[in-house]
């Protein structure tokens, strides 16, 4: 099987609101142009395209099809799409490259969270028979998880504030005086609503070495899912994250210098670090992570790009990236990247 690497990464500015359409075209075009320029390629050099987005979030049918306007109609392309975070589109592209059918792939994701009521839109991910009709928003569900962890002694409000302070800055004592949004979550515990897009170029074997002086080789990648029934799982832990992490790392977390964790709520960073068995000396979310900016359906892909960047820059040798989708960390993907 051919080795595959991340050779390029670009993302749109992280802003609370953007003008333009909900199909991401205005955000994606600059990302594609940046990658073409940095890698010295054109659209014709890409063998496979795969995207991640949500028609529910965009408020329009087939928004991912209209997003292809950012690529262009000529020449024809080989394209696919996933209705979830683009980290899973990267997994599909990775599989495509492993088959040997193509040598390069461009993966992208986009989301205009400001276009609607994001926290209500995310309710559409829930069980449509028993939970969805109650319309619990994403903050309420995360609050239930955070409270369960505090009651079980897995973390504390202070520990959550320390995570937030590390990402956003601020004094922990002052943060603890702020009002609740959804007890025990305060504003600093919650990822901000962010419009954004991201794109990654993958390449196989010698083609990766041609495009990048120091590719970030994907040495392990796996995704797993937990039950969608909240009563059927322990919200204070994440079996799917643990299983995906074990499969991706082979049980060896030694040498991991940086971990980019897709934790939209402060307590989830603590939960994930424990589930993945990360050593205490691992730098977690040095990029700031989702608590600084969390573009929906591109946030997980950004974690992979953020984990690849220090390897491509020669600043790290082994990193880990994590992405999540669904309520309360229901689905998790873990990738391990290494420089050679």
Phi and psi in degrees as GROMACS dihedral restraints (atoms count N, CA, C in turn):
[ dihedral_restraints ]
;  ai    aj    ak    al  type     phi  dphi    fc
    3     4     5     6     1   -77.8    20    10
    4     5     6     7     1   138.6    20    10
    6     7     8     9     1   -72.4    20    10
    7     8     9    10     1   145.0    20    10
    9    10    11    12     1  -128.2    20    10
   10    11    12    13     1   142.9    20    10
   12    13    14    15     1  -138.6    20    10
   13    14    15    16     1   154.6    20    10
   15    16    17    18     1   -81.0    20    10
   16    17    18    19     1   126.6    20    10
   18    19    20    21     1  -119.2    20    10
   19    20    21    22     1    -9.2    20    10
   21    22    23    24     1  -159.8    20    10
   22    23    24    25     1   146.2    20    10
   24    25    26    27     1  -147.7    20    10
   25    26    27    28     1   135.1    20    10
   27    28    29    30     1  -146.4    20    10
   28    29    30    31     1   149.8    20    10
   30    31    32    33     1  -143.3    20    10
   31    32    33    34     1   156.1    20    10
   33    34    35    36     1   -75.6    20    10
   34    35    36    37     1   161.6    20    10
   36    37    38    39     1   -58.4    20    10
   37    38    39    40     1   143.6    20    10
   39    40    41    42     1   -88.3    20    10
   40    41    42    43     1   107.9    20    10
   42    43    44    45     1  -133.9    20    10
   43    44    45    46     1   153.7    20    10
   45    46    47    48     1   -69.2    20    10
   46    47    48    49     1   -24.8    20    10
   48    49    50    51     1  -157.3    20    10
   49    50    51    52     1   142.3    20    10
   51    52    53    54     1  -126.4    20    10
   52    53    54    55     1   156.3    20    10
   54    55    56    57     1   -84.2    20    10
   55    56    57    58     1   171.9    20    10
   57    58    59    60     1    97.8    20    10
   58    59    60    61     1  -168.5    20    10
   60    61    62    63     1   -81.2    20    10
   61    62    63    64     1   170.6    20    10
   63    64    65    66     1   -93.2    20    10
   64    65    66    67     1     6.0    20    10
   66    67    68    69     1   -91.9    20    10
   67    68    69    70     1     4.0    20    10
   69    70    71    72     1    79.8    20    10
   70    71    72    73     1    -1.7    20    10
   72    73    74    75     1   -57.2    20    10
   73    74    75    76     1   -46.0    20    10
   75    76    77    78     1   -63.7    20    10
   76    77    78    79     1   -29.9    20    10
   78    79    80    81     1   -84.2    20    10
   79    80    81    82     1   -31.0    20    10
   81    82    83    84     1   -78.9    20    10
   82    83    84    85     1   -37.9    20    10
   84    85    86    87     1   -54.3    20    10
   85    86    87    88     1   -48.6    20    10
   87    88    89    90     1   -61.7    20    10
   88    89    90    91     1   -34.4    20    10
   90    91    92    93     1   -63.5    20    10
   91    92    93    94     1   -46.4    20    10
   93    94    95    96     1   -63.1    20    10
   94    95    96    97     1   -44.1    20    10
   96    97    98    99     1   -63.0    20    10
   97    98    99   100     1   -37.7    20    10
   99   100   101   102     1   -62.7    20    10
  100   101   102   103     1   -44.4    20    10
  102   103   104   105     1   -66.8    20    10
  103   104   105   106     1   -42.3    20    10
  105   106   107   108     1   -57.3    20    10
  106   107   108   109     1   -45.4    20    10
  108   109   110   111     1   -68.4    20    10
  109   110   111   112     1   -44.2    20    10
  111   112   113   114     1   -67.7    20    10
  112   113   114   115     1   -35.8    20    10
  114   115   116   117     1   -95.4    20    10
  115   116   117   118     1    -8.8    20    10
  117   118   119   120     1    67.9    20    10
  118   119   120   121     1    40.4    20    10
  120   121   122   123     1  -125.6    20    10
  121   122   123   124     1   173.3    20    10
  123   124   125   126     1  -125.3    20    10
  124   125   126   127     1   176.2    20    10
  126   127   128   129     1   -57.4    20    10
  127   128   129   130     1   -32.9    20    10
  129   130   131   132     1   -66.2    20    10
  130   131   132   133     1   -18.1    20    10
  132   133   134   135     1   -83.5    20    10
  133   134   135   136     1    -7.4    20    10
  135   136   137   138     1   -92.0    20    10
  136   137   138   139     1   123.3    20    10
  138   139   140   141     1   -85.4    20    10
  139   140   141   142     1   -24.9    20    10
  141   142   143   144     1  -151.6    20    10
  142   143   144   145     1   139.1    20    10
  144   145   146   147     1  -119.7    20    10
  145   146   147   148     1   138.6    20    10
  147   148   149   150     1  -145.9    20    10
  148   149   150   151     1   134.1    20    10
  150   151   152   153     1  -125.4    20    10
  151   152   153   154     1   160.9    20    10
  153   154   155   156     1  -132.1    20    10
  154   155   156   157     1   130.4    20    10
  156   157   158   159     1  -166.6    20    10
  157   158   159   160     1  -171.8    20    10
  159   160   161   162     1  -142.7    20    10
  160   161   162   163     1   123.1    20    10
  162   163   164   165     1   -66.9    20    10
  163   164   165   166     1   -30.3    20    10
  165   166   167   168     1   -61.9    20    10
  166   167   168   169     1   -44.5    20    10
  168   169   170   171     1   -68.3    20    10
  169   170   171   172     1   -40.0    20    10
  171   172   173   174     1   -71.6    20    10
  172   173   174   175     1   -23.2    20    10
  174   175   176   177     1    71.8    20    10
  175   176   177   178     1    28.8    20    10
  177   178   179   180     1  -155.0    20    10
  178   179   180   181     1   149.6    20    10
  180   181   182   183     1   -76.6    20    10
  181   182   183   184     1   141.8    20    10
  183   184   185   186     1    55.0    20    10
  184   185   186   187     1    41.2    20    10
  186   187   188   189     1   -63.7    20    10
  187   188   189   190     1   -28.4    20    10
  189   190   191   192     1   -69.3    20    10
  190   191   192   193     1   -27.0    20    10
  192   193   194   195     1   -71.5    20    10
  193   194   195   196     1   -44.5    20    10
  195   196   197   198     1   -68.0    20    10
  196   197   198   199     1   -22.3    20    10
  198   199   200   201     1   -67.0    20    10
  199   200   201   202     1   -20.4    20    10
  201   202   203   204     1   -66.4    20    10
  202   203   204   205     1   -14.1    20    10
  204   205   206   207     1   -57.1    20    10
  205   206   207   208     1   -25.6    20    10
  207   208   209   210     1   -70.0    20    10
  208   209   210   211     1   -21.4    20    10
  210   211   212   213     1   -89.4    20    10
  211   212   213   214     1   -45.5    20    10
  213   214   215   216     1   110.2    20    10
  214   215   216   217     1   155.1    20    10
  216   217   218   219     1   -86.4    20    10
  217   218   219   220     1   -22.0    20    10
  219   220   221   222     1  -130.2    20    10
  220   221   222   223     1   133.0    20    10
  222   223   224   225     1   -76.0    20    10
  223   224   225   226     1   165.4    20    10
  225   226   227   228     1   -58.2    20    10
  226   227   228   229     1   150.3    20    10
  228   229   230   231     1  -121.5    20    10
  229   230   231   232     1   162.9    20    10
  231   232   233   234     1  -102.0    20    10
  232   233   234   235     1   110.6    20    10
  234   235   236   237     1  -133.4    20    10
  235   236   237   238     1   150.2    20    10
  237   238   239   240     1  -146.9    20    10
  238   239   240   241     1   174.5    20    10
  240   241   242   243     1  -154.6    20    10
  241   242   243   244     1   148.1    20    10
  243   244   245   246     1  -123.9    20    10
  244   245   246   247     1   141.5    20    10
  246   247   248   249     1   -89.8    20    10
  247   248   249   250     1    63.0    20    10
  249   250   251   252     1  -170.4    20    10
  250   251   252   253     1  -171.1    20    10
  252   253   254   255     1   -57.5    20    10
  253   254   255   256     1   142.8    20    10
  255   256   257   258     1   -66.9    20    10
  256   257   258   259     1    -8.3    20    10
  258   259   260   261     1   -60.3    20    10
  259   260   261   262     1   -33.4    20    10
  261   262   263   264     1   -76.1    20    10
  262   263   264   265     1   -26.5    20    10
  264   265   266   267     1   -66.6    20    10
  265   266   267   268     1   -36.9    20    10
  267   268   269   270     1   -63.5    20    10
  268   269   270   271     1   -38.3    20    10
  270   271   272   273     1   -62.5    20    10
  271   272   273   274     1   -42.7    20    10
  273   274   275   276     1   -62.4    20    10
  274   275   276   277     1   -42.0    20    10
  276   277   278   279     1   -65.5    20    10
  277   278   279   280     1   -36.4    20    10
  279   280   281   282     1   -62.0    20    10
  280   281   282   283     1   -43.0    20    10
  282   283   284   285     1   -62.2    20    10
  283   284   285   286     1   -43.6    20    10
  285   286   287   288     1   -58.9    20    10
  286   287   288   289     1   -43.7    20    10
  288   289   290   291     1   -66.3    20    10
  289   290   291   292     1   -35.9    20    10
  291   292   293   294     1   -64.8    20    10
  292   293   294   295     1   -27.2    20    10
  294   295   296   297     1   -70.9    20    10
  295   296   297   298     1   -18.5    20    10
  297   298   299   300     1    85.3    20    10
  298   299   300   301     1     3.8    20    10
  300   301   302   303     1   -71.0    20    10
  301   302   303   304     1   -29.9    20    10
  303   304   305   306     1  -136.6    20    10
  304   305   306   307     1   163.7    20    10
  306   307   308   309     1  -109.8    20    10
  307   308   309   310     1   -18.2    20    10
  309   310   311   312     1  -136.9    20    10
  310   311   312   313     1   154.1    20    10
  312   313   314   315     1  -148.2    20    10
  313   314   315   316     1   145.3    20    10
  315   316   317   318     1  -117.9    20    10
  316   317   318   319     1   123.3    20    10
  318   319   320   321     1  -110.9    20    10
  319   320   321   322     1   135.6    20    10
  321   322   323   324     1  -145.1    20    10
  322   323   324   325     1   155.5    20    10
  324   325   326   327     1  -142.7    20    10
  325   326   327   328     1   155.2    20    10
  327   328   329   330     1  -154.6    20    10
  328   329   330   331     1   154.8    20    10
  330   331   332   333     1  -164.0    20    10
  331   332   333   334     1   131.9    20    10
  333   334   335   336     1  -108.3    20    10
  334   335   336   337     1    82.9    20    10
  336   337   338   339     1   -64.3    20    10
  337   338   339   340     1   -26.4    20    10
  339   340   341   342     1   -74.6    20    10
  340   341   342   343     1    -9.8    20    10
  342   343   344   345     1   -73.3    20    10
  343   344   345   346     1   -19.6    20    10
  345   346   347   348     1  -149.6    20    10
  346   347   348   349     1  -163.1    20    10
  348   349   350   351     1   -90.5    20    10
  349   350   351   352     1    88.7    20    10
  351   352   353   354     1   -52.9    20    10
  352   353   354   355     1   -48.8    20    10
  354   355   356   357     1   -68.1    20    10
  355   356   357   358     1   -23.3    20    10
  357   358   359   360     1   -84.0    20    10
  358   359   360   361     1   -35.9    20    10
  360   361   362   363     1   -58.6    20    10
  361   362   363   364     1   -39.6    20    10
  363   364   365   366     1   -66.4    20    10
  364   365   366   367     1   -16.5    20    10
  366   367   368   369     1   -63.2    20    10
  367   368   369   370     1   -23.1    20    10
  369   370   371   372     1   -65.9    20    10
  370   371   372   373     1   -12.1    20    10
  372   373   374   375     1   -79.2    20    10
  373   374   375   376     1   -11.7    20    10
  375   376   377   378     1   -83.9    20    10
  376   377   378   379     1   167.0    20    10
  378   379   380   381     1   -51.8    20    10
  379   380   381   382     1   116.7    20    10
  381   382   383   384     1   -73.6    20    10
  382   383   384   385     1    -7.4    20    10
  384   385   386   387     1  -100.3    20    10
  385   386   387   388     1   -45.2    20    10
  387   388   389   390     1  -109.5    20    10
  388   389   390   391     1   -33.1    20    10
  390   391   392   393     1  -104.7    20    10
  391   392   393   394     1   -47.1    20    10
  393   394   395   396     1   -51.7    20    10
  394   395   396   397     1   -44.8    20    10
  396   397   398   399     1   -62.3    20    10
  397   398   399   400     1   -17.0    20    10
  399   400   401   402     1   -81.8    20    10
  400   401   402   403     1   -13.8    20    10
  402   403   404   405     1    52.9    20    10
  403   404   405   406     1    49.9    20    10
  405   406   407   408     1   -74.7    20    10
  406   407   408   409     1   129.6    20    10
  408   409   410   411     1   -82.0    20    10
  409   410   411   412     1   173.1    20    10
  411   412   413   414     1   -63.9    20    10
  412   413   414   415     1   -33.1    20    10
  414   415   416   417     1   -67.9    20    10
  415   416   417   418     1   -39.2    20    10
  417   418   419   420     1   -64.3    20    10
  418   419   420   421     1   -42.3    20    10
  420   421   422   423     1   -67.1    20    10
  421   422   423   424     1   -43.0    20    10
  423   424   425   426     1   -64.6    20    10
  424   425   426   427     1   -34.8    20    10
  426   427   428   429     1   -63.5    20    10
  427   428   429   430     1   -39.4    20    10
  429   430   431   432     1   -61.0    20    10
  430   431   432   433     1   -42.3    20    10
  432   433   434   435     1   -66.0    20    10
  433   434   435   436     1   -44.4    20    10
  435   436   437   438     1   -62.1    20    10
  436   437   438   439     1   -43.0    20    10
  438   439   440   441     1   -65.4    20    10
  439   440   441   442     1   -38.8    20    10
  441   442   443   444     1   -62.1    20    10
  442   443   444   445     1   -39.6    20    10
  444   445   446   447     1   -69.1    20    10
  445   446   447   448     1   -38.3    20    10
  447   448   449   450     1   -65.4    20    10
  448   449   450   451     1   -45.3    20    10
  450   451   452   453     1   -64.0    20    10
  451   452   453   454     1   -29.4    20    10
  453   454   455   456     1   -87.5    20    10
  454   455   456   457     1    -3.5    20    10
  456   457   458   459     1    79.0    20    10
  457   458   459   460     1    17.0    20    10
  459   460   461   462     1   -78.4    20    10
  460   461   462   463     1   -30.8    20    10
  462   463   464   465     1  -158.2    20    10
  463   464   465   466     1   176.4    20    10
  465   466   467   468     1  -134.2    20    10
  466   467   468   469     1   166.7    20    10
  468   469   470   471     1   -61.9    20    10
  469   470   471   472     1   -34.1    20    10
  471   472   473   474     1   -65.4    20    10
  472   473   474   475     1   -43.7    20    10
  474   475   476   477     1   -62.4    20    10
  475   476   477   478     1   -37.6    20    10
  477   478   479   480     1   -65.2    20    10
  478   479   480   481     1   -41.6    20    10
  480   481   482   483     1   -65.7    20    10
  481   482   483   484     1   -34.3    20    10
  483   484   485   486     1   -65.6    20    10
  484   485   486   487     1   -38.1    20    10
  486   487   488   489     1   -62.8    20    10
  487   488   489   490     1   -46.2    20    10
  489   490   491   492     1   -63.4    20    10
  490   491   492   493     1   -41.9    20    10
  492   493   494   495     1   -64.5    20    10
  493   494   495   496     1   -37.3    20    10
  495   496   497   498     1   -66.0    20    10
  496   497   498   499     1   -33.9    20    10
  498   499   500   501     1   -82.1    20    10
  499   500   501   502     1   -44.2    20    10
  501   502   503   504     1  -108.3    20    10
  502   503   504   505     1   -13.4    20    10
  504   505   506   507     1    86.4    20    10
  505   506   507   508     1   173.5    20    10
  507   508   509   510     1   111.4    20    10
  508   509   510   511     1   163.8    20    10
  510   511   512   513     1   -91.9    20    10
  511   512   513   514     1   130.0    20    10
  513   514   515   516     1   -59.4    20    10
  514   515   516   517     1   -44.0    20    10
  516   517   518   519     1   -61.5    20    10
  517   518   519   520     1   -40.3    20    10
  519   520   521   522     1   -68.0    20    10
  520   521   522   523     1   -39.6    20    10
  522   523   524   525     1   -60.4    20    10
  523   524   525   526     1   -36.7    20    10
  525   526   527   528     1   -71.2    20    10
  526   527   528   529     1   -11.8    20    10
  528   529   530   531     1   -90.7    20    10
  529   530   531   532     1    -6.7    20    10
  531   532   533   534     1   -73.8    20    10
  532   533   534   535     1   153.1    20    10
  534   535   536   537     1   -71.0    20    10
  535   536   537   538     1   159.4    20    10
  537   538   539   540     1   -80.2    20    10
  538   539   540   541     1   146.3    20    10
  540   541   542   543     1   -94.3    20    10
  541   542   543   544     1   -44.9    20    10
  543   544   545   546     1  -150.1    20    10
  544   545   546   547     1    94.8    20    10
  546   547   548   549     1   -42.3    20    10
  547   548   549   550     1   122.3    20    10
  549   550   551   552     1  -100.1    20    10
  550   551   552   553     1    21.5    20    10
  552   553   554   555     1   -86.3    20    10
  553   554   555   556     1   132.1    20    10
  555   556   557   558     1  -108.4    20    10
  556   557   558   559     1   173.8    20    10
  558   559   560   561     1   -56.2    20    10
  559   560   561   562     1   -39.1    20    10
  561   562   563   564     1   -71.6    20    10
  562   563   564   565     1   -14.7    20    10
  564   565   566   567     1   -85.1    20    10
  565   566   567   568     1    -6.1    20    10
  567   568   569   570     1  -116.5    20    10
  568   569   570   571     1   134.7    20    10
  570   571   572   573     1   -62.3    20    10
  571   572   573   574     1   138.4    20    10
  573   574   575   576     1   -71.6    20    10
  574   575   576   577     1   153.1    20    10
  576   577   578   579     1   -69.1    20    10
  577   578   579   580     1   125.4    20    10
  579   580   581   582     1  -136.3    20    10
  580   581   582   583     1   130.3    20    10
  582   583   584   585     1   -86.9    20    10
  583   584   585   586     1   141.1    20    10
  585   586   587   588     1  -179.9    20    10
  586   587   588   589     1   173.7    20    10
  588   589   590   591     1  -153.4    20    10
  589   590   591   592     1   155.8    20    10
  591   592   593   594     1  -147.4    20    10
  592   593   594   595     1   155.8    20    10
  594   595   596   597     1  -146.1    20    10
  595   596   597   598     1   142.3    20    10
  597   598   599   600     1  -132.1    20    10
  598   599   600   601     1   139.7    20    10
  600   601   602   603     1  -104.5    20    10
  601   602   603   604     1   127.0    20    10
  603   604   605   606     1  -106.1    20    10
  604   605   606   607     1   147.0    20    10
  606   607   608   609     1  -144.5    20    10
  607   608   609   610     1   153.5    20    10
  609   610   611   612     1  -107.8    20    10
  610   611   612   613     1   142.5    20    10
  612   613   614   615     1    50.8    20    10
  613   614   615   616     1  -130.6    20    10
  615   616   617   618     1   -63.6    20    10
  616   617   618   619     1   -28.4    20    10
  618   619   620   621     1   -63.8    20    10
  619   620   621   622     1   -34.9    20    10
  621   622   623   624     1   -63.8    20    10
  622   623   624   625     1   -40.0    20    10
  624   625   626   627     1   -70.5    20    10
  625   626   627   628     1   -28.8    20    10
  627   628   629   630     1   -69.5    20    10
  628   629   630   631     1   -35.1    20    10
  630   631   632   633     1   -88.3    20    10
  631   632   633   634     1   -24.1    20    10
  633   634   635   636     1  -142.0    20    10
  634   635   636   637     1   132.6    20    10
  636   637   638   639     1   -63.8    20    10
  637   638   639   640     1   -37.0    20    10
  639   640   641   642     1  -135.8    20    10
  640   641   642   643     1    83.2    20    10
  642   643   644   645     1   -64.5    20    10
  643   644   645   646     1   154.0    20    10
  645   646   647   648     1   -97.6    20    10
  646   647   648   649     1    96.1    20    10
  648   649   650   651     1   -73.9    20    10
  649   650   651   652     1   132.3    20    10
  651   652   653   654     1   -83.9    20    10
  652   653   654   655     1   103.3    20    10
  654   655   656   657     1   -93.3    20    10
  655   656   657   658     1    -9.7    20    10
  657   658   659   660     1  -164.5    20    10
  658   659   660   661     1   139.0    20    10
  660   661   662   663     1  -155.6    20    10
  661   662   663   664     1   136.2    20    10
  663   664   665   666     1  -158.4    20    10
  664   665   666   667     1   150.4    20    10
  666   667   668   669     1  -136.5    20    10
  667   668   669   670     1   145.5    20    10
  669   670   671   672     1  -138.7    20    10
  670   671   672   673     1   167.4    20    10
  672   673   674   675     1  -138.2    20    10
  673   674   675   676     1   143.3    20    10
  675   676   677   678     1  -101.5    20    10
  676   677   678   679     1   170.8    20    10
  678   679   680   681     1   -60.4    20    10
  679   680   681   682     1   143.3    20    10
  681   682   683   684     1   -79.3    20    10
  682   683   684   685     1    -6.0    20    10
  684   685   686   687     1   -88.6    20    10
  685   686   687   688     1   112.0    20    10
  687   688   689   690     1   -59.8    20    10
  688   689   690   691     1   -32.9    20    10
  690   691   692   693     1   -76.0    20    10
  691   692   693   694     1    -8.6    20    10
  693   694   695   696     1   -97.8    20    10
  694   695   696   697     1     1.9    20    10
  696   697   698   699     1  -142.2    20    10
  697   698   699   700     1   157.2    20    10
  699   700   701   702     1   -84.8    20    10
  700   701   702   703     1   111.5    20    10
  702   703   704   705     1   -71.9    20    10
  703   704   705   706     1   -10.1    20    10
  705   706   707   708     1   -84.3    20    10
  706   707   708   709     1    -2.0    20    10
  708   709   710   711     1  -142.3    20    10
  709   710   711   712     1   179.4    20    10
  711   712   713   714     1  -142.2    20    10
  712   713   714   715     1    89.4    20    10
  714   715   716   717     1   -57.8    20    10
  715   716   717   718     1   -36.4    20    10
  717   718   719   720     1   -68.3    20    10
  718   719   720   721     1   -38.4    20    10
  720   721   722   723     1   -66.1    20    10
  721   722   723   724     1   -41.1    20    10
  723   724   725   726     1   -63.9    20    10
  724   725   726   727     1   -43.6    20    10
  726   727   728   729     1   -67.2    20    10
  727   728   729   730     1   -42.7    20    10
  729   730   731   732     1   -64.9    20    10
  730   731   732   733     1   -40.1    20    10
  732   733   734   735     1   -64.6    20    10
  733   734   735   736     1   -43.0    20    10
  735   736   737   738     1   -63.1    20    10
  736   737   738   739     1   -40.5    20    10
  738   739   740   741     1   -68.5    20    10
  739   740   741   742     1   -39.6    20    10
  741   742   743   744     1   -73.3    20    10
  742   743   744   745     1   -38.8    20    10
  744   745   746   747     1   -90.5    20    10
  745   746   747   748     1   -12.6    20    10
  747   748   749   750     1    69.0    20    10
  748   749   750   751     1    19.7    20    10
  750   751   752   753     1    81.6    20    10
  751   752   753   754     1     3.9    20    10
  753   754   755   756     1  -112.2    20    10
  754   755   756   757     1   102.5    20    10
  756   757   758   759     1  -100.3    20    10
  757   758   759   760     1     3.7    20    10
  759   760   761   762     1   -65.2    20    10
  760   761   762   763     1   141.0    20    10
  762   763   764   765     1    86.6    20    10
  763   764   765   766     1    -5.5    20    10
  765   766   767   768     1   -73.8    20    10
  766   767   768   769     1   119.9    20    10
  768   769   770   771     1   -95.3    20    10
  769   770   771   772     1   -33.7    20    10
  771   772   773   774     1  -134.1    20    10
  772   773   774   775     1   138.5    20    10
  774   775   776   777     1  -128.6    20    10
  775   776   777   778     1   120.8    20    10
  777   778   779   780     1  -100.7    20    10
  778   779   780   781     1   107.3    20    10
  780   781   782   783     1  -106.0    20    10
  781   782   783   784     1   130.0    20    10
  783   784   785   786     1   -85.5    20    10
  784   785   786   787     1    78.2    20    10
  786   787   788   789     1  -114.5    20    10
  787   788   789   790     1    96.2    20    10
  789   790   791   792     1   -68.8    20    10
  790   791   792   793     1   -11.1    20    10
  792   793   794   795     1  -130.4    20    10
  793   794   795   796     1   144.8    20    10
  795   796   797   798     1   -56.9    20    10
  796   797   798   799     1   -41.6    20    10
  798   799   800   801     1   -65.6    20    10
  799   800   801   802     1   -26.3    20    10
  801   802   803   804     1   -69.9    20    10
  802   803   804   805     1   -27.3    20    10
  804   805   806   807     1   -65.3    20    10
  805   806   807   808     1   -41.3    20    10
  807   808   809   810     1   -65.3    20    10
  808   809   810   811     1   -44.7    20    10
  810   811   812   813     1   -60.4    20    10
  811   812   813   814     1   -45.7    20    10
  813   814   815   816     1   -69.1    20    10
  814   815   816   817     1   -40.9    20    10
  816   817   818   819     1   -58.8    20    10
  817   818   819   820     1   -38.4    20    10
  819   820   821   822     1   -71.8    20    10
  820   821   822   823     1   -45.3    20    10
  822   823   824   825     1   -62.1    20    10
  823   824   825   826     1   -34.9    20    10
  825   826   827   828     1   -86.3    20    10
  826   827   828   829     1    -7.0    20    10
  828   829   830   831     1    67.0    20    10
  829   830   831   832     1    36.6    20    10
  831   832   833   834     1   -73.5    20    10
  832   833   834   835     1   133.2    20    10
  834   835   836   837     1   -63.1    20    10
  835   836   837   838     1   158.2    20    10
  837   838   839   840     1   -64.7    20    10
  838   839   840   841     1   -24.7    20    10
  840   841   842   843     1   -87.9    20    10
  841   842   843   844     1     2.7    20    10
  843   844   845   846     1   -75.4    20    10
  844   845   846   847     1   132.5    20    10
  846   847   848   849     1   -78.6    20    10
  847   848   849   850     1   115.8    20    10
  849   850   851   852     1  -100.1    20    10
  850   851   852   853     1   125.0    20    10
  852   853   854   855     1    51.0    20    10
  853   854   855   856     1    53.7    20    10
  855   856   857   858     1   -63.0    20    10
  856   857   858   859     1   -19.0    20    10
  858   859   860   861     1   -74.8    20    10
  859   860   861   862     1   -11.7    20    10
  861   862   863   864     1   107.7    20    10
  862   863   864   865     1   -33.8    20    10
  864   865   866   867     1    70.6    20    10
  865   866   867   868     1  -169.7    20    10
  867   868   869   870     1   -63.5    20    10
  868   869   870   871     1   -23.5    20    10
  870   871   872   873     1   -69.3    20    10
  871   872   873   874     1   -14.9    20    10
  873   874   875   876     1   -95.5    20    10
  874   875   876   877     1   -41.7    20    10
  876   877   878   879     1  -158.6    20    10
  877   878   879   880     1   131.7    20    10
  879   880   881   882     1  -136.9    20    10
  880   881   882   883     1    73.9    20    10
  882   883   884   885     1   -65.0    20    10
  883   884   885   886     1   120.6    20    10
  885   886   887   888     1   -61.4    20    10
  886   887   888   889     1   136.5    20    10
  888   889   890   891     1    68.2    20    10
  889   890   891   892     1     7.7    20    10
  891   892   893   894     1  -131.3    20    10
  892   893   894   895     1   -12.9    20    10
  894   895   896   897     1   -61.2    20    10
  895   896   897   898     1   -41.2    20    10
  897   898   899   900     1   -68.3    20    10
  898   899   900   901     1   -40.3    20    10
  900   901   902   903     1   -62.7    20    10
  901   902   903   904     1   -37.0    20    10
  903   904   905   906     1   -63.3    20    10
  904   905   906   907     1   -34.5    20    10
  906   907   908   909     1   -64.1    20    10
  907   908   909   910     1   -36.7    20    10
  909   910   911   912     1   -67.9    20    10
  910   911   912   913     1   -43.4    20    10
  912   913   914   915     1   -62.9    20    10
  913   914   915   916     1   -41.1    20    10
  915   916   917   918     1   -67.3    20    10
  916   917   918   919     1   -30.5    20    10
  918   919   920   921     1   -77.3    20    10
  919   920   921   922     1   -26.8    20    10
  921   922   923   924     1   -79.7    20    10
  922   923   924   925     1   -33.6    20    10
  924   925   926   927     1   -55.7    20    10
  925   926   927   928     1   -49.5    20    10
  927   928   929   930     1   -64.1    20    10
  928   929   930   931     1   -28.3    20    10
  930   931   932   933     1   -69.7    20    10
  931   932   933   934     1   -47.3    20    10
  933   934   935   936     1   -63.6    20    10
  934   935   936   937     1   -27.9    20    10
  936   937   938   939     1   -85.9    20    10
  937   938   939   940     1    -5.6    20    10
  939   940   941   942     1    81.2    20    10
  940   941   942   943     1    14.3    20    10
  942   943   944   945     1   -95.0    20    10
  943   944   945   946     1    -8.4    20    10
  945   946   947   948     1  -150.4    20    10
  946   947   948   949     1   155.6    20    10
  948   949   950   951     1  -108.0    20    10
  949   950   951   952     1   -30.2    20    10
  951   952   953   954     1  -146.9    20    10
  952   953   954   955     1   125.6    20    10
  954   955   956   957     1  -133.5    20    10
  955   956   957   958     1   166.0    20    10
  957   958   959   960     1  -128.9    20    10
  958   959   960   961     1   139.6    20    10
  960   961   962   963     1  -124.6    20    10
  961   962   963   964     1   144.1    20    10
  963   964   965   966     1  -132.6    20    10
  964   965   966   967     1   142.8    20    10
  966   967   968   969     1  -134.1    20    10
  967   968   969   970     1   149.9    20    10
  969   970   971   972     1  -133.7    20    10
  970   971   972   973     1   157.2    20    10
  972   973   974   975     1  -149.9    20    10
  973   974   975   976     1   149.2    20    10
  975   976   977   978     1    89.3    20    10
  976   977   978   979     1   169.7    20    10
  978   979   980   981     1   -74.7    20    10
  979   980   981   982     1   141.9    20    10
  981   982   983   984     1    53.0    20    10
  982   983   984   985     1    45.3    20    10
  984   985   986   987     1    59.1    20    10
  985   986   987   988     1    45.4    20    10
  987   988   989   990     1   -68.2    20    10
  988   989   990   991     1   -42.9    20    10
  990   991   992   993     1  -119.0    20    10
  991   992   993   994     1   138.3    20    10
  993   994   995   996     1  -139.1    20    10
  994   995   996   997     1   139.8    20    10
  996   997   998   999     1  -125.6    20    10
  997   998   999  1000     1   136.9    20    10
  999  1000  1001  1002     1  -129.2    20    10
 1000  1001  1002  1003     1   133.7    20    10
 1002  1003  1004  1005     1  -128.7    20    10
 1003  1004  1005  1006     1   142.3    20    10
 1005  1006  1007  1008     1  -113.3    20    10
 1006  1007  1008  1009     1   131.8    20    10
 1008  1009  1010  1011     1  -122.2    20    10
 1009  1010  1011  1012     1   143.5    20    10
 1011  1012  1013  1014     1  -140.1    20    10
 1012  1013  1014  1015     1   149.2    20    10
 1014  1015  1016  1017     1   -99.7    20    10
 1015  1016  1017  1018     1   149.3    20    10
